[in-house]
């Protein structure tokens, strides 16, 4: 799975948006270009995704190796991830917590 595919799946499942070829339909005739929602690279979008996912708990921090880690529990399922950026670690942890297999996105 590519990061673009992951973004589209998360936009649909968590944000509740409809996915179009070049945009996300947000409802009420509002839309967002696909390049403007990049939770795996933009920390602001990752936190937007996290807020909408309404986790029971989450934690994140810096790893000794210089990367970042995140752990998210949603509906009783925990997702964990490590990444070179906080946004990527958080996005992959959220994806795993909702049952997505994202091993190829790392």
C-alpha positions as a Markdown table, in Angstrom:
| # | Residue | x | y | z |
|---|---|---|---|---|
| 1 | Unk | 0.0 | 0.0 | 0.0 |
| 2 | Unk | 1.3 | 3.5 | -0.9 |
| 3 | Unk | 1.1 | 6.5 | 1.4 |
| 4 | Unk | -1.5 | 8.1 | -1.0 |
| 5 | Unk | -3.7 | 4.9 | -0.8 |
| 6 | Unk | -3.4 | 5.0 | 3.0 |
| 7 | Unk | -4.3 | 8.7 | 3.1 |
| 8 | Unk | -7.4 | 7.9 | 1.0 |
| 9 | Unk | -8.5 | 5.0 | 3.2 |
| 10 | Unk | -8.0 | 6.9 | 6.4 |
| 11 | Unk | -9.9 | 9.9 | 5.0 |
| 12 | Unk | -12.8 | 7.7 | 4.1 |
| 13 | Unk | -12.9 | 5.5 | 7.2 |
| 14 | Unk | -12.0 | 8.0 | 9.9 |
| 15 | Unk | -12.7 | 11.4 | 8.6 |
| 16 | Unk | -15.9 | 10.3 | 6.9 |
| 17 | Unk | -15.0 | 11.9 | 3.6 |
| 18 | Unk | -15.8 | 10.6 | 0.1 |
| 19 | Unk | -12.7 | 10.0 | -2.0 |
| 20 | Unk | -12.6 | 11.4 | -5.5 |
| 21 | Unk | -9.8 | 11.3 | -8.1 |
| 22 | Unk | -8.2 | 14.6 | -7.1 |
| 23 | Unk | -10.1 | 15.6 | -4.0 |
| 24 | Unk | -11.9 | 14.6 | -0.8 |
| 25 | Unk | -15.5 | 15.5 | -0.6 |
| 26 | Unk | -16.1 | 16.7 | 3.0 |
| 27 | Unk | -19.9 | 17.1 | 2.8 |
| 28 | Unk | -22.1 | 20.2 | 2.5 |
| 29 | Unk | -20.6 | 20.8 | -1.0 |
| 30 | Unk | -17.2 | 21.3 | 0.6 |
| 31 | Unk | -14.0 | 19.6 | -0.8 |
| 32 | Unk | -10.3 | 19.5 | -0.1 |
| 33 | Unk | -7.6 | 18.8 | -2.7 |
| 34 | Unk | -6.0 | 15.4 | -2.0 |
| 35 | Unk | -2.5 | 17.1 | -1.7 |
| 36 | Unk | -3.8 | 19.2 | 1.3 |
| 37 | Unk | -4.5 | 16.2 | 3.5 |
| 38 | Unk | -1.2 | 14.4 | 4.2 |
| 39 | Unk | -1.3 | 12.9 | 7.7 |
| 40 | Unk | 1.8 | 10.8 | 7.2 |
| 41 | Unk | 3.9 | 13.9 | 6.4 |
| 42 | Unk | 2.1 | 16.8 | 8.0 |
| 43 | Unk | 1.9 | 16.7 | 11.8 |
| 44 | Unk | -1.2 | 19.0 | 11.8 |
| 45 | Unk | -3.1 | 16.5 | 9.6 |
| 46 | Unk | -1.9 | 13.6 | 11.8 |
| 47 | Unk | -3.4 | 15.3 | 14.9 |
| 48 | Unk | -6.6 | 16.1 | 13.0 |
| 49 | Unk | -6.8 | 12.4 | 12.1 |
| 50 | Unk | -6.1 | 11.4 | 15.7 |
| 51 | Unk | -8.8 | 13.8 | 17.1 |
| 52 | Unk | -11.4 | 12.4 | 14.7 |
| 53 | Unk | -10.4 | 8.8 | 15.5 |
| 54 | Unk | -11.3 | 9.6 | 19.2 |
| 55 | Unk | -8.8 | 7.2 | 20.8 |
| 56 | Unk | -9.3 | 5.8 | 24.2 |
| 57 | Unk | -5.6 | 6.6 | 24.8 |
| 58 | Unk | -2.5 | 7.5 | 23.0 |
| 59 | Unk | 1.2 | 8.1 | 23.7 |
| 60 | Unk | 4.1 | 9.2 | 21.6 |
| 61 | Unk | 7.7 | 10.0 | 22.0 |
| 62 | Unk | 11.2 | 10.0 | 20.7 |
| 63 | Unk | 13.2 | 6.8 | 20.3 |
| 64 | Unk | 16.8 | 6.5 | 21.3 |
| 65 | Unk | 17.7 | 5.8 | 17.7 |
| 66 | Unk | 16.5 | 9.3 | 16.7 |
| 67 | Unk | 13.1 | 8.3 | 15.3 |
| 68 | Unk | 9.7 | 8.6 | 16.8 |
| 69 | Unk | 7.2 | 6.1 | 18.2 |
| 70 | Unk | 3.4 | 6.2 | 18.7 |
| 71 | Unk | 0.9 | 3.9 | 20.4 |
| 72 | Unk | -2.9 | 4.5 | 19.9 |
| 73 | Unk | -5.8 | 2.5 | 21.3 |
| 74 | Unk | -9.1 | 2.8 | 19.4 |
| 75 | Unk | -12.1 | 0.7 | 20.3 |
| 76 | Unk | -10.0 | -1.6 | 22.4 |
| 77 | Unk | -7.4 | -2.3 | 19.7 |
| 78 | Unk | -3.9 | -1.0 | 20.0 |
| 79 | Unk | -1.8 | 0.1 | 17.1 |
| 80 | Unk | 1.9 | 0.9 | 17.4 |
| 81 | Unk | 4.4 | 2.3 | 15.0 |
| 82 | Unk | 7.9 | 3.8 | 14.7 |
| 83 | Unk | 8.9 | 6.3 | 12.0 |
| 84 | Unk | 11.4 | 9.0 | 11.1 |
| 85 | Unk | 8.7 | 11.7 | 11.8 |
| 86 | Unk | 6.1 | 12.1 | 14.4 |
| 87 | Unk | 3.4 | 12.4 | 11.8 |
| 88 | Unk | 4.3 | 9.1 | 10.1 |
| 89 | Unk | 4.5 | 7.2 | 13.4 |
| 90 | Unk | 1.2 | 8.5 | 14.5 |
| 91 | Unk | -0.6 | 7.9 | 11.2 |
| 92 | Unk | 0.7 | 4.3 | 11.0 |
| 93 | Unk | -0.3 | 3.6 | 14.6 |
| 94 | Unk | -3.8 | 4.9 | 13.9 |
| 95 | Unk | -4.0 | 2.8 | 10.8 |
| 96 | Unk | -3.0 | -0.3 | 12.7 |
| 97 | Unk | -5.4 | 0.4 | 15.5 |
| 98 | Unk | -8.3 | 0.4 | 13.0 |
| 99 | Unk | -7.2 | -2.8 | 11.5 |
| 100 | Unk | -5.2 | -1.8 | 8.4 |
| 101 | Unk | -2.1 | -3.7 | 7.3 |
| 102 | Unk | 0.4 | -1.0 | 6.6 |
| 103 | Unk | 3.7 | -2.9 | 6.7 |
| 104 | Unk | 4.6 | -1.8 | 3.2 |
| 105 | Unk | 4.2 | 1.9 | 4.0 |
| 106 | Unk | 7.2 | 2.1 | 6.3 |
